[in-house]
Amino acid sequence: MSSDHDSSSNCIFCKIVKGEIPARKAYEDDDILAFHDINPSAPVHLLVIPKIHVANLYDADMAYQPLLGKMLGMAGRLARDQGCTDGFRTLINNGRVGRQEVYHLHMHVLGGPEPLRGFLKGG
């Protein structure tokens, strides 16, 4: 992992949290921020991030359990608020192999009026 992955000063999501880069916010509190993805993969595509810089799940040990729980716990409300009343998907990409593009932990909340295509089918 390069030093860029650990640097909050160069992190686009940290800049969004600080208000240096605009985002279309869906939810915000003291701990987390949810905003619309600028390149959506589904009709509803939110990103939920912690306001503190955590590069990925490798860096999020059990001390982060309340924060991670809050992120996941808000997913249903956020999806429902965006009109996803018949289901949605959450996704966290981690590291290069997991196709993480921004090295600030984030959870995708994806949904729409029809079943999602182009994603892993699961049971």
Disulfide bonds with the S-S distance in Angstrom:
none
